[in-house]
Amino acid sequence: MLWKGFLVCAALLALAECKAARSVGHEPRKFPDGFLFGTATASYQIEGAWDKDGKSPNIWDHMTHSDPCLIKDCSNGDVADDSYHLYKRDVEMMRELGIDYYRFSMSWTRLMPTSFSDYINPAGVEFYNNYINEMMKYNITPMVTLYHWDLPQKLQEMGGWTNPNIVDWYADYARTVYSLFGDRVKFWITMNEPNIVCYNGYGDTSMAPRLNLKGVAEYLCAKNLLMAHAKAWHIYDEEFRSTQGGTVSITLSSTWFEPEDKNNEDHVQAAEDSNQFDWGQYAHPIFSESGGFPPEMVKNIGAKSAAQGFARSRLPEFTEEEKAYVRGTSDYFGLNHYSSKLAYRNESAYGYHEAPSFFDDTDTVSYNLEEWKIGESDFVKVTPWGFYNILTKIRKDYNNPSVYITENGFATLGGLEDEDRITYYRSYLAAMLDAIDEGSDIKAYTAWSIMDNFEWMQGYTERFGLYEVDYSDPARPRTPRKSAFVYKEIVRTRTLDFDYEPDTTVMTIDEGH
């Protein structure tokens, strides 16, 4: 198989430049000097121990216990990978892979069970200290996400991200974590994928807390979340940076939207609007020169709101002072990316979506092509050209910020022979190298995920892990897939080689890890 992605590219030449294709079948390609490799997880997805040692419920605990079969396999994260007890095995896997850093998140309710700073849970502090110290013992750099979707249920009952007071609640949490762990942690991520938090959780039912308050709640959430992120950045910048010397950013999830017809101006604008609503909604306030929400959002939502009889735009605008407060609050551009879609706009797009709603506000329709699918999973479609395109747009639109790829990965339905995952990783890494060759300042790549975990509404049906986890065994053994051996070789050699075939008989720890 000279990688299935090449066939995908061939089918799409009329739609987009398939930059990744030029790497296929050529000589091995080196990554730049100093380039970093890591893997990632999130607290609710792996830790388990959901009510152990003083931890209080978060919104995922509450949702999965209130209505278990909202999850595809009626599962939950009560035990998950049991990393609360098996963290040393987690670090051993990091050593086996030879990675430079490990991205993980901390549980707000494990550290601050009341949701506030009046009580800091010693057991939670001890757990994260042990995790961090175990990594650093083997020269693995911790990269910590402060918030990865597991809001304290107590705060949700007070409005969650739609309550402007959450800016201060979150700031108190961030300051506490910086104080506890900032002597060792130098890479901070304030929020993971804010558009998923706000749209999927507040404007839809596809993530906790499933409020489904379309066209209003997701925009209130967006502004409050951006203000909370900015405040956490300013706190670090003003109170901790001089002594701790770390960096703080936000991680944005991104779908790349490509015009269905690049020669059709309506389709080109539809793709631009879709990109701005999806990830530009959070990138523009931080990375653009003007700040605030993207003009496309301001225009579309304002016009829609007026036509629908609202007294004012459903999009809460930033004041000039707030724009200045948020603008520039990032030391690098954290990017999660998995796949792409085609977008168009014509008469059929108007009224296509429920109104008011996020998608109705875009007045676009987007979709995948069947030929983008490889393997059994429907979760991620393989479009490496979209990865190249979004990295190029970030370089051009935001003055070439340093980019850390904080998630990229592929789902299978299980098994150790995961050729499709290997195909995905290689094709996306090739596309990333093409962007680097053209000047994009990309510093690091993070594979999602080091091991199988609780995949939110998909439960344990979709598997993203380099290591397979046996959930039928209480010991939760982790076994390396073929992709783990391939990734290990990429990390070891700092080289992308499509022809490399690993010996998968034994996984060893290289000297130095």
Buried (B, 14 or more C-beta within 10 A) or exposed (E): EEBBBBBBBEEBEEBBBBBBBBBBEEEEBEBEEEBBBBBBBBBBBBBBBBEBBBBBBBBBBBBBEEEEEBBBBEBBBBBBBBBBBBBEBBBBBBBBBBBBBBBBBBBBBBBBBEBBBEEBBEBBBEBBEEBBEBBBEEEBBBBBBBBBBBBBBBBBEEBBBBBBEBBEBBBBBBBBBBBBBBEBBBBBBBBBBBBBBBBBBBBBEEBBBBBEBBBBBBBBBBBBBBBBBBBBBBBBBEBBBEEBEBBBBBBBBBBBBBBBBEEBEBBBBBBBBBBBBBBBBBBBBBBBEEBBBBEBBBEBBBEBBEEEEBEEBBBBBBEEEBBEBBBBBBBBBBBBBBBBBBBBBBEEBEEBBEBBBBBBBBBBBBEBBEBBBBBEBEBBBBBBBBBBBBBBBBBEBBEEBBBBBBBBBBBBEBEEEBBBBBBBBBBBBBBBBBBBEEEBBBBBBBBBBBBBBBBBBBBBBBBBBBBBBEBEEEEBEBBBBBBBBBBBBBBEEBBBBBEBEBEBEEBEBEEEB
